[in-house]
Amino acid sequence: MTAKHAALSSIKSSLQSNATDLIQQGIQAHKQGRFSDATKAYEKALKKAPSELAALNLLADALLNQGKNSRALDTARRALKIKPDMPGAWMVKGTAQRKLGKIDDAITSLETALELKPDYADALMTLAGTLRDANRLQPAIEAYEDLVEMAPEMAMAHFNLGNALTADGQSDEAIFAFENAIEHDPSYVPCYINLAAALHANDRAEEALAVSEKALSRLPTSRSAMINRGNALKTLVRFDEAEAQFRALIEQDKTDSTAHDLLGTALQGQQKIGEAIAEYRTAIELDPRETLYRGDLSIALLANGSLAEGWKLYDARFGFGDTLVRGRKIGQKTWEGEPLTGKILYIWREQGVGDDIRFASCFNDVIKRAEAEGGKVIIETDPRLMTLYTRSFPSAEIRAEGETSSRDAIDFDIAAGALPGVFRNSIEQFPASGGYLKPKQARLDELQAEVDALGEGLKIGIAWRSKNMAATRRRFYTDLTDWQDLFCLSNIQLVNLQYDNANTEIDDVNTRFGAKIHRVEGLDLMNDLDGAAALTAAMDVVISAPVSVADMAGAIGRPCFTYGPNKHPMCLGTDQLPWYPETTYLGNDWNTPLKQSVDKIVKEITNLAATA
């Protein structure tokens, strides 16, 4: 070796030694979270040894930890040019790409890291999160499940799996994942918070409340835990306690628009409508963009009898994310009451059967105007209602949902639920009598004969609950056994109008209480709504929970007793249902049992039976 070569070798060795020392300094700073100091040390090392892989890898990670994502990505690329098979560099590259919004590139980089190192738990965690970013929920769930299998003791793997399952609507599986996360790390409060939300979504409000309180015992100021607790209390009909919880949340942050809205719902649950309206208005002032607040205000205004403003805001329901309430655009323009001369108006359905029937009370008003002005009305409805609507509204064309698209020549369209905003802006605009739906006479005669053959006395149709008995709804409905005082009455004949399978319940009360509830064989009350309408019309009186059976009775014009909370929005500020003049509505205070309404109805039926 020449003297020159020896000198160069000595210099190189010295630089390498200095670079190694600097890298060690950087590693110490890195471990202590002093990423800026670590970055300086690695950069100095790279000036002495530009191709030092350890320095490049560590620098990329330090930059990433400082949020310097573009520089981290460039540094990782430099490392991979020198050595393409480094899983750590691919991991940093993928993470940086994810943070820069380059989701597809990030997925490719992270998958490469895992190909090089199949047991790379951090890369798998990041890949799963990136798949969630891409809204690829099922692959994300599968990745988290692989991670749980790879590192079963990793609490965050279980936690993130629970979050992905929650996003996919799998609340029961999410609950199991969150419980596993808590088992592995009982100190991590977000596990309790998200578990409470999943329990509530899974109709387990009592458990959701208990878990929320555990979260608050560990982190008393947690906004999410306070919201979860308040929501659970609302579901459990403990509105006064929910109110106190939401007020505590507002005390913590008076600018929290969500807290004001939630307080409004707790107040409205207690039938404090004026106070609820004030809270909804505050929420809107704090966040005018949030559709949910305007929707809540709309419902409260209707409950308070402020029809014009309530209907004006009612379109906000389309922003709730509910599949039953989705906005659509079919015509060239939304109809707001303009002349229909030579125009086609399309009325589209938007909610369930009960809402469909209720808003159909406005159809004759529309049809009358169209006929006077030379226009045409097309009414969209549930396929089960088409026959009944075709008979009831012969001047309109009746179509099933999906038969019309925006490509058809439709001048105007309007949601059925928007019609009251055109025709029902005061109670005086509601008709004095119902009966706008017309059952088939031959079917009515046939069913009337079967009902009359049951014997003497009032023929009473009965429906006592919804098909959907989730905890948030259960308080609005009765159990069939709650009506045992009705079963003891003489001079009545009871006929089932409950539209789902209620045979077990009916057999039970018929056996235990001698109820003698009659069932019409061969009539599918769920799907044959034309037949259900005829059977309803054959009744002398109907008793119904606040479900579509009550709407059908009201729309046919049969006397009906139904019940629900005081200040119900569809009572529109009155103590009755203006939509159905022949219906008697019995309102119930939020903190009194439904038996109060049951007893009143039984008393009314007793009086009617005595004079029949």
C-alpha positions as CSV (number, residue, x, y, z in Angstrom):
1,M,0.0,0.0,0.0
2,T,1.3,3.4,-0.9
3,A,1.6,6.2,1.6
4,K,-1.2,8.0,-0.2
5,H,-3.5,5.0,0.0
6,A,-2.7,4.4,3.6
7,A,-3.5,8.0,4.4
8,L,-6.9,7.8,2.6
9,S,-7.7,4.5,4.4
10,S,-6.8,6.2,7.7
11,I,-9.0,9.2,7.0
12,K,-11.9,6.9,5.9
13,S,-11.6,4.8,9.0
14,S,-11.5,8.0,11.1
15,L,-14.7,9.3,9.4
16,Q,-16.4,6.0,9.9
17,S,-15.5,6.0,13.5
18,N,-16.8,9.5,13.9
19,A,-20.0,8.6,12.1
20,T,-20.5,5.6,14.4
21,D,-20.1,7.9,17.4
22,L,-22.6,10.3,16.0
23,I,-25.1,7.5,15.3
24,Q,-24.8,6.4,18.9
25,Q,-25.5,9.9,20.1
26,G,-28.5,10.0,17.8
27,I,-29.8,6.7,19.1
28,Q,-29.6,8.0,22.7
29,A,-31.6,11.1,21.8
30,H,-34.0,9.0,19.7
31,K,-34.8,6.7,22.7
32,Q,-35.4,9.8,24.9
33,G,-37.9,11.2,22.3
34,R,-35.5,14.1,21.4
35,F,-36.1,13.6,17.7
36,S,-34.7,17.0,16.6
37,D,-31.4,16.3,18.4
38,A,-31.3,12.7,16.9
39,T,-31.9,14.2,13.5
40,K,-28.9,16.5,13.8
41,A,-26.7,13.7,14.9
42,Y,-27.7,11.4,12.0
43,E,-27.3,14.2,9.5
44,K,-23.8,14.9,10.8
45,A,-23.0,11.2,10.5
46,L,-24.2,11.1,7.0
47,K,-22.0,14.0,6.0
48,K,-19.0,11.9,7.1
49,A,-20.5,8.6,5.7
50,P,-23.2,9.4,3.1
51,S,-24.0,5.8,2.4
52,E,-24.4,4.7,6.1
53,L,-27.6,2.7,6.1
54,A,-28.1,2.8,9.8
55,A,-28.0,6.6,9.8
56,L,-30.4,6.8,6.8
57,N,-32.9,4.4,8.5
58,L,-32.8,6.1,11.8
59,L,-32.9,9.6,10.2
60,A,-36.0,8.6,8.3
61,D,-37.7,7.4,11.5
62,A,-36.7,10.6,13.4
63,L,-38.1,12.8,10.7
64,L,-41.3,10.8,10.6
65,N,-41.7,11.3,14.4
66,Q,-41.4,15.1,13.9
67,G,-44.1,15.1,11.2
68,K,-41.6,15.9,8.5
69,N,-43.1,13.3,6.2
70,S,-41.8,14.4,2.8
71,R,-38.2,14.4,4.1
72,A,-38.8,11.0,5.8
73,L,-40.0,9.6,2.5
74,D,-37.0,10.9,0.6
75,T,-34.6,9.6,3.2
76,A,-36.3,6.1,3.2
77,R,-36.0,6.1,-0.6
78,R,-32.3,6.9,-0.4
79,A,-31.8,3.9,2.0
80,L,-33.8,1.6,-0.3
81,K,-31.7,2.5,-3.3
82,I,-28.6,1.3,-1.4
83,K,-30.3,-1.8,0.0
84,P,-33.9,-2.6,-1.4
85,D,-34.6,-5.5,1.0
86,M,-34.8,-3.5,4.3
87,P,-38.2,-4.0,5.9
88,G,-37.7,-1.1,8.3
89,A,-37.1,1.3,5.4
90,W,-40.2,0.1,3.6
91,M,-42.2,0.5,6.8
92,V,-41.0,4.2,7.2
93,K,-41.7,4.8,3.5
94,G,-45.2,3.4,3.8
95,T,-46.0,5.3,6.9
96,A,-44.8,8.6,5.4
97,Q,-46.8,7.9,2.2
98,R,-49.9,7.3,4.4
99,K,-49.5,10.5,6.2
100,L,-49.0,12.3,2.9
101,G,-52.3,10.9,1.6
102,K,-50.7,8.5,-0.9
103,I,-52.8,5.6,0.4
104,D,-52.3,3.1,-2.5
105,D,-48.6,3.7,-2.5
106,A,-48.5,3.3,1.3
107,I,-50.3,-0.1,1.1
108,T,-47.8,-1.3,-1.5
109,S,-44.8,-0.3,0.6
110,L,-46.2,-1.8,3.8
111,E,-47.1,-5.1,2.0
112,T,-43.5,-5.1,0.8
113,A,-42.2,-4.7,4.3
114,L,-44.3,-7.7,5.4
115,E,-43.1,-9.8,2.5
116,L,-39.6,-9.2,3.7
117,K,-40.5,-9.7,7.3
118,P,-43.8,-11.6,7.8
119,D,-43.7,-11.2,11.6
120,Y,-43.3,-7.4,11.4
121,A,-46.1,-6.5,13.8
122,D,-45.7,-2.7,13.5
123,A,-45.9,-2.9,9.7
124,L,-49.1,-5.1,9.9
125,M,-50.6,-2.6,12.4
126,T,-49.9,0.3,10.0
127,L,-51.1,-1.6,7.0
128,A,-54.4,-2.4,8.7
129,G,-54.8,1.3,9.6
130,T,-54.1,2.3,6.1
131,L,-56.6,-0.1,4.7
132,R,-59.2,1.5,7.0
133,D,-58.1,4.9,5.6
134,A,-59.0,3.6,2.2
135,N,-62.4,2.4,3.5
136,R,-61.4,-1.1,2.8
137,L,-62.9,-2.4,6.0
138,Q,-63.0,-6.1,5.4
139,P,-59.3,-6.3,4.4
140,A,-58.5,-4.0,7.4
141,I,-60.4,-6.3,9.7
142,E,-58.6,-9.3,8.3
143,A,-55.2,-7.6,8.8
144,Y,-56.1,-6.7,12.5
145,E,-57.2,-10.3,13.0
146,D,-53.8,-11.5,11.7
147,L,-52.1,-9.1,14.0
148,V,-54.1,-10.4,17.0
149,E,-53.0,-13.9,16.1
150,M,-49.4,-12.7,15.6
151,A,-49.2,-10.7,18.8
152,P,-52.1,-11.7,21.1
153,E,-50.8,-9.7,24.0
154,M,-50.8,-6.4,22.0
155,A,-53.7,-4.4,23.5
156,M,-53.7,-1.9,20.6
157,A,-54.2,-4.7,18.1
158,H,-57.4,-5.8,19.8
159,F,-58.4,-2.1,20.2
160,N,-58.0,-1.2,16.6
161,L,-59.7,-4.4,15.5
162,G,-62.7,-3.3,17.6
163,N,-62.7,0.1,16.0
164,A,-62.7,-1.5,12.5
165,L,-65.5,-3.9,13.4
166,T,-67.5,-1.0,14.8
167,A,-67.0,0.9,11.6
168,D,-68.3,-2.2,9.7
169,G,-71.4,-2.3,11.9
170,Q,-70.3,-5.5,13.7
171,S,-70.9,-4.2,17.2
172,D,-71.1,-7.6,18.9
173,E,-67.7,-8.7,17.5
174,A,-66.3,-5.2,18.4
175,I,-67.4,-5.7,22.0
176,F,-65.3,-8.9,22.2
177,A,-62.3,-7.1,20.8
178,F,-62.5,-4.2,23.2
179,E,-62.9,-6.5,26.1
180,N,-59.8,-8.3,25.0
181,A,-58.0,-5.0,24.8
182,I,-59.0,-4.1,28.3
183,E,-57.8,-7.5,29.5
184,H,-54.3,-6.8,28.1
185,D,-54.2,-3.1,29.2
186,P,-56.8,-2.1,31.8
187,S,-55.3,1.4,32.0
188,Y,-56.1,2.4,28.5
189,V,-59.2,4.5,28.9
190,P,-60.2,4.7,25.1
191,C,-60.9,0.9,25.3
192,Y,-63.6,1.6,27.9
193,I,-65.0,4.5,25.9
194,N,-65.3,2.6,22.7
195,L,-66.6,-0.5,24.4
196,A,-69.4,1.6,25.9
197,A,-70.3,2.9,22.5
198,A,-70.4,-0.6,21.0
199,L,-72.5,-1.9,23.9
200,H,-75.0,0.9,23.4
201,A,-75.1,0.2,19.6
202,N,-75.8,-3.5,20.5
203,D,-78.8,-2.6,22.6
204,R,-77.0,-3.2,25.9
205,A,-77.6,0.2,27.5
206,E,-77.2,-0.9,31.2
207,E,-73.8,-2.4,30.4
208,A,-72.9,0.7,28.3
209,L,-73.7,2.9,31.3
210,A,-71.5,0.8,33.7
211,V,-68.5,0.9,31.3
212,S,-68.9,4.6,30.7
213,E,-68.8,5.2,34.5
214,K,-65.6,3.0,34.6
215,A,-64.1,5.2,32.0
216,L,-65.0,8.4,33.9
217,S,-63.6,7.0,37.1
218,R,-60.3,6.8,35.3
219,L,-60.6,10.0,33.3
220,P,-63.3,12.2,34.8
221,T,-63.0,14.9,32.1
222,S,-63.3,12.6,29.1
223,R,-65.8,14.2,26.7
224,S,-66.5,10.9,24.9
225,A,-67.1,9.0,28.1
226,M,-69.5,11.7,29.3
227,I,-71.4,11.6,26.0
228,N,-71.6,7.8,26.2
229,R,-72.9,8.0,29.7
230,G,-75.6,10.6,28.8
231,N,-76.7,8.6,25.8
232,A,-77.0,5.4,27.8
233,L,-79.1,7.3,30.4
234,K,-81.4,8.6,27.7
235,T,-81.9,5.1,26.4
236,L,-82.8,3.9,29.9
237,V,-85.4,6.7,30.1
238,R,-83.4,8.5,32.8
239,F,-83.7,11.8,31.0
240,D,-83.2,13.9,34.1
241,E,-79.8,12.3,34.8
242,A,-78.9,12.5,31.2
243,E,-79.7,16.2,31.3
244,A,-77.3,16.6,34.3
245,Q,-74.6,14.8,32.5
246,F,-74.9,17.0,29.4
247,R,-75.0,20.1,31.5
248,A,-71.7,19.0,33.1
249,L,-70.3,18.6,29.6
250,I,-71.3,22.1,28.7
251,E,-69.9,23.5,31.9
252,Q,-66.6,21.9,30.8
253,D,-66.9,23.6,27.4
254,K,-69.7,26.1,26.7
255,T,-68.8,26.1,22.9
256,D,-69.4,22.4,22.5
257,S,-72.2,22.3,20.0
258,T,-72.8,18.6,20.3
259,A,-73.3,18.9,24.0
260,H,-76.0,21.6,23.5
261,D,-77.8,19.4,21.0
262,L,-77.6,16.4,23.3
263,L,-78.9,18.5,26.2
264,G,-81.8,19.4,23.9
265,T,-82.7,15.8,23.3
266,A,-82.6,15.1,27.0
267,L,-84.9,18.1,27.7
268,Q,-87.2,17.1,24.8
269,G,-87.4,13.6,26.3
270,Q,-88.8,15.2,29.5
271,Q,-91.2,17.1,27.3
272,K,-89.5,20.5,28.1
273,I,-89.9,21.5,24.5
274,G,-89.2,25.2,24.8
275,E,-85.9,24.6,26.6
276,A,-85.0,22.0,24.1
277,I,-85.6,24.4,21.2
278,A,-83.3,27.0,22.9
279,E,-80.5,24.4,23.2
280,Y,-80.9,23.3,19.5
281,R,-80.7,26.9,18.4
282,T,-77.5,27.4,20.5
283,A,-76.0,24.3,18.8
284,I,-76.8,25.7,15.4
285,E,-75.3,29.1,16.3
286,L,-72.1,27.3,17.4
287,D,-71.9,25.0,14.3
288,P,-74.3,26.2,11.5
289,R,-73.0,23.4,9.2
290,E,-74.3,20.5,11.2
291,T,-77.5,19.1,9.7
292,L,-78.4,17.0,12.7
293,Y,-79.0,20.1,14.8
294,R,-81.4,21.6,12.3
295,G,-83.2,18.2,12.1
296,D,-83.6,18.1,15.9
297,L,-84.8,21.7,16.0
298,S,-87.3,20.9,13.3
299,I,-88.8,18.0,15.3
300,A,-89.0,20.1,18.4
301,L,-90.7,23.0,16.6
302,L,-93.3,20.6,15.2
303,A,-93.9,19.3,18.7
304,N,-94.4,22.8,19.8
305,G,-96.9,23.7,17.1
306,S,-94.5,26.0,15.1
307,L,-95.5,24.3,11.9
308,A,-94.2,26.8,9.3
309,E,-90.7,26.9,10.7
310,G,-90.7,23.3,11.6
311,W,-91.6,22.1,8.1
312,K,-89.1,24.6,6.6
313,L,-86.3,22.8,8.5
314,Y,-87.7,19.3,8.0
315,D,-85.5,18.7,5.0
316,A,-82.6,18.4,7.5
317,R,-83.7,14.8,8.1
318,F,-81.9,13.9,4.9
319,G,-78.6,14.6,6.5
320,F,-79.0,12.0,9.3
321,G,-77.4,9.1,7.5
322,D,-80.6,7.0,8.1
323,T,-81.2,4.6,5.1
324,L,-85.0,5.3,5.6
325,V,-84.5,9.0,5.2
326,R,-82.4,9.6,2.1
327,G,-82.6,12.5,-0.1
328,R,-83.1,12.0,-3.9
329,K,-83.3,14.1,-7.0
330,I,-85.6,12.9,-9.7
331,G,-87.2,15.9,-11.4
332,Q,-85.6,19.0,-13.0
333,K,-86.6,21.1,-9.9
334,T,-87.9,20.5,-6.4
335,W,-91.6,21.5,-6.2
336,E,-92.4,24.3,-3.7
337,G,-96.0,24.8,-4.7
338,E,-95.6,26.4,-8.2
339,P,-98.3,26.0,-10.8
340,L,-98.4,22.6,-12.4
341,T,-99.8,23.7,-15.8
342,G,-98.6,21.1,-18.3
343,K,-96.1,19.8,-15.7
344,I,-95.4,16.4,-14.3
345,L,-94.9,16.2,-10.5
346,Y,-93.2,13.2,-9.0
347,I,-93.8,12.5,-5.2
348,W,-91.2,10.1,-3.8
349,R,-91.5,8.1,-0.7
350,E,-88.8,8.4,1.9
351,Q,-89.5,6.5,5.2
352,G,-91.5,3.6,6.6
353,V,-95.0,2.4,5.9
354,G,-96.5,4.5,8.7
355,D,-94.9,7.7,7.5
356,D,-95.9,6.8,3.9
357,I,-99.5,6.5,4.9
358,R,-99.5,9.7,7.1
359,F,-98.0,11.9,4.4
360,A,-100.5,10.4,1.9
361,S,-103.1,12.5,3.6
362,C,-101.8,15.4,1.5
363,F,-102.1,13.5,-1.9
364,N,-105.7,14.6,-2.6
365,D,-104.6,18.2,-2.2
366,V,-101.9,17.8,-4.7
367,I,-104.1,15.9,-7.1
368,K,-106.9,18.5,-6.9
369,R,-104.4,21.3,-7.7
370,A,-102.9,19.3,-10.6
371,E,-106.3,18.5,-12.1
372,A,-107.3,22.2,-11.9
373,E,-104.1,23.4,-13.5
374,G,-103.8,20.6,-16.2
375,G,-100.8,18.9,-14.6
376,K,-100.0,15.2,-13.8
377,V,-99.1,13.6,-10.5
378,I,-97.0,10.4,-10.1
379,I,-96.9,8.9,-6.6
380,E,-94.1,6.6,-5.6
381,T,-94.8,4.2,-2.7
382,D,-93.9,0.9,-1.1
383,P,-94.9,-1.9,-3.5
384,R,-97.1,-3.3,-0.8
385,L,-99.2,-0.2,-0.9
386,M,-99.6,0.2,-4.6
387,T,-102.9,-1.6,-5.0
388,L,-104.4,0.4,-2.1
389,Y,-103.1,3.7,-3.5
390,T,-104.2,3.0,-7.0
391,R,-107.7,2.5,-5.8
392,S,-107.6,5.5,-3.4
393,F,-106.0,8.0,-5.8
394,P,-107.3,7.0,-9.2
395,S,-106.3,10.4,-10.9
396,A,-102.7,9.8,-10.1
397,E,-100.2,7.3,-11.5
398,I,-98.8,5.0,-8.8
399,R,-95.3,3.6,-9.1
400,A,-93.1,1.4,-7.0
401,E,-89.8,2.8,-5.8
402,G,-87.1,2.2,-8.4
403,E,-89.4,2.4,-11.4
404,T,-88.4,6.1,-12.1
405,S,-85.0,7.7,-12.4
406,S,-83.6,11.2,-13.0
407,R,-83.4,10.3,-16.7
408,D,-87.2,10.4,-17.0
409,A,-89.0,13.5,-18.1
410,I,-90.1,14.7,-14.7
411,D,-90.6,18.5,-14.3
412,F,-90.9,18.7,-10.5
413,D,-90.2,16.3,-7.7
414,I,-91.0,16.5,-3.9
415,A,-90.5,14.2,-1.0
416,A,-93.8,13.0,0.5
417,G,-92.7,14.3,3.9
418,A,-92.2,17.8,2.4
419,L,-95.9,18.0,1.3
420,P,-97.1,19.3,4.7
421,G,-94.8,22.2,4.3
422,V,-97.0,23.2,1.2
423,F,-100.4,22.2,2.5
424,R,-100.3,21.9,6.3
425,N,-98.8,25.1,7.8
426,S,-101.6,25.5,10.4
427,I,-103.9,23.1,12.2
428,E,-106.8,24.7,10.4
429,Q,-105.5,23.3,7.1
430,F,-106.0,19.7,8.3
431,P,-109.2,17.9,7.1
432,A,-112.1,17.5,9.5
433,S,-112.5,13.8,8.6
434,G,-110.2,11.0,7.5
435,G,-110.9,8.0,5.2
436,Y,-108.7,8.9,2.3
437,L,-107.6,5.3,1.8
438,K,-110.2,3.0,0.2
439,P,-110.1,-0.8,0.9
440,K,-111.4,-3.2,-1.8
441,Q,-115.1,-3.6,-1.1
442,A,-115.3,-7.3,-2.0
443,R,-112.4,-8.0,0.3
444,L,-113.9,-5.9,3.1
445,D,-117.3,-7.8,2.7
446,E,-115.5,-11.1,2.9
447,L,-113.5,-10.2,6.0
448,Q,-116.5,-8.4,7.6
449,A,-118.5,-11.7,7.4
450,E,-115.7,-13.6,9.1
451,V,-115.4,-11.0,11.8
452,D,-119.2,-10.8,12.3
453,A,-119.3,-14.6,12.7
454,L,-117.2,-14.3,15.9
455,G,-120.2,-13.4,17.9
456,E,-121.9,-10.4,19.4
457,G,-120.1,-7.3,20.7
458,L,-117.6,-4.7,19.5
459,K,-115.1,-6.0,17.0
460,I,-111.7,-4.7,18.2
461,G,-108.5,-4.9,16.2
462,I,-105.4,-4.9,18.4
463,A,-101.6,-4.3,17.8
464,W,-99.5,-3.8,20.8
465,R,-95.9,-3.3,19.7
466,S,-93.4,-2.6,16.9
467,K,-91.5,-5.3,15.1
468,N,-88.4,-3.3,16.1
469,M,-88.1,-3.6,19.9
470,A,-84.6,-2.1,20.4
471,A,-83.9,-0.6,23.8
472,T,-84.2,2.9,22.4
473,R,-87.8,2.2,21.2
474,R,-89.0,-0.4,23.7
475,R,-90.4,2.2,26.1
476,F,-93.0,3.3,23.5
477,Y,-94.7,-0.2,23.3
478,T,-96.6,-2.6,25.5
479,D,-96.5,-6.3,26.0
480,L,-99.6,-8.2,25.1
481,T,-100.0,-9.3,28.7
482,D,-100.3,-5.6,29.7
483,W,-103.8,-5.8,28.2
484,Q,-105.2,-8.5,30.5
485,D,-107.9,-6.2,31.9
486,L,-109.2,-5.9,28.3
487,F,-109.4,-9.6,28.0
488,C,-111.9,-9.8,30.8
489,L,-114.5,-7.5,29.2
490,S,-117.7,-9.0,27.9
491,N,-119.4,-7.9,24.7
492,I,-116.2,-7.6,22.7
493,Q,-114.4,-9.7,20.1
494,L,-110.6,-9.2,19.7
495,V,-108.9,-9.6,16.3
496,N,-105.2,-9.6,15.8
497,L,-103.7,-6.8,13.7
498,Q,-100.1,-7.3,14.8
499,Y,-98.2,-7.5,11.5
500,D,-95.3,-9.7,12.4
501,N,-95.4,-13.3,13.8
502,A,-97.1,-12.9,17.1
503,N,-98.6,-16.5,17.4
504,T,-96.6,-17.4,20.5
505,E,-97.7,-14.2,22.4
506,I,-101.3,-14.7,21.3
507,D,-101.4,-18.4,22.3
508,D,-99.9,-17.4,25.7
509,V,-102.6,-14.9,26.5
510,N,-105.4,-17.0,25.0
511,T,-104.3,-19.8,27.3
512,R,-103.5,-17.9,30.5
513,F,-106.1,-15.2,30.4
514,G,-108.8,-16.5,28.2
515,A,-108.2,-13.6,25.8
516,K,-109.7,-15.3,22.7
517,I,-107.8,-13.2,20.2
518,H,-108.9,-14.2,16.7
519,R,-106.4,-14.6,13.8
520,V,-107.5,-14.4,10.2
521,E,-106.0,-17.4,8.6
522,G,-104.2,-16.9,5.3
523,L,-103.9,-13.1,5.6
524,D,-100.3,-11.9,5.7
525,L,-100.6,-8.6,7.6
526,M,-97.0,-7.7,6.9
527,N,-97.0,-8.0,3.1
528,D,-100.7,-8.0,2.1
529,L,-101.4,-4.4,3.1
530,D,-104.5,-4.2,0.9
531,G,-105.9,-7.1,2.9
532,A,-104.7,-5.5,6.1
533,A,-106.6,-2.4,5.1
534,A,-109.8,-4.3,4.5
535,L,-109.5,-6.1,7.9
536,T,-108.9,-2.8,9.6
537,A,-112.0,-1.4,8.0
538,A,-114.0,-4.3,9.2
539,M,-113.3,-3.3,12.9
540,D,-115.6,-1.2,15.0
541,V,-112.5,0.2,16.7
542,V,-108.8,-0.3,16.7
543,I,-106.3,-0.3,19.6
544,S,-102.8,0.2,18.4
545,A,-99.3,1.0,19.6
546,P,-97.7,4.0,17.7
547,V,-97.0,1.9,14.6
548,S,-98.3,1.7,11.1
549,V,-101.4,-0.1,12.2
550,A,-102.6,3.1,13.9
551,D,-101.8,5.1,10.7
552,M,-103.8,2.6,8.6
553,A,-106.8,2.9,10.9
554,G,-106.6,6.7,10.8
555,A,-106.2,6.8,7.1
556,I,-109.2,4.5,6.6
557,G,-111.2,6.6,9.0
558,R,-111.8,3.9,11.6
559,P,-112.1,4.9,15.3
560,C,-108.7,4.2,16.8
561,F,-107.1,4.5,20.2
562,T,-103.3,4.9,20.2
563,Y,-100.8,6.1,22.7
564,G,-97.4,7.6,23.0
565,P,-95.4,10.4,24.7
566,N,-96.9,13.7,25.5
567,K,-95.7,16.4,23.1
568,H,-95.3,13.9,20.3
569,P,-93.9,15.8,17.2
570,M,-96.7,14.5,14.9
571,C,-99.3,15.9,17.3
572,L,-98.1,19.2,16.1
573,G,-98.6,21.1,19.3
574,T,-102.0,19.6,20.1
575,D,-102.9,16.7,22.3
576,Q,-104.2,14.7,19.3
577,L,-103.1,13.6,15.9
578,P,-104.5,16.2,13.4
579,W,-103.8,13.8,10.5
580,Y,-106.5,11.4,11.8
581,P,-109.6,13.0,13.1
582,E,-111.2,9.7,14.1
583,T,-108.1,8.7,16.2
584,T,-107.9,9.3,20.0
585,Y,-104.3,9.8,21.1
586,L,-103.4,9.2,24.8
587,G,-100.2,11.0,25.7
588,N,-98.1,9.8,28.5
589,D,-95.6,11.6,30.7
590,W,-92.0,10.4,30.2
591,N,-91.6,9.2,33.8
592,T,-95.0,7.4,34.2
593,P,-95.6,3.8,33.1
594,L,-97.5,3.1,29.9
595,K,-100.1,1.3,32.0
596,Q,-101.6,4.7,32.6
597,S,-102.5,4.9,28.9
598,V,-103.5,1.2,28.8
599,D,-106.0,1.8,31.7
600,K,-107.5,4.8,30.0
601,I,-108.0,2.9,26.8
602,V,-109.6,-0.1,28.6
603,K,-111.9,2.3,30.4
604,E,-113.0,3.8,27.0
605,I,-113.5,0.4,25.5
606,T,-115.5,-0.7,28.6
607,N,-117.9,2.3,28.0
608,L,-118.2,1.7,24.3
609,A,-118.9,-2.0,24.9
610,A,-121.6,-1.2,27.4
611,T,-123.5,0.8,24.9
612,A,-122.9,-1.4,21.9
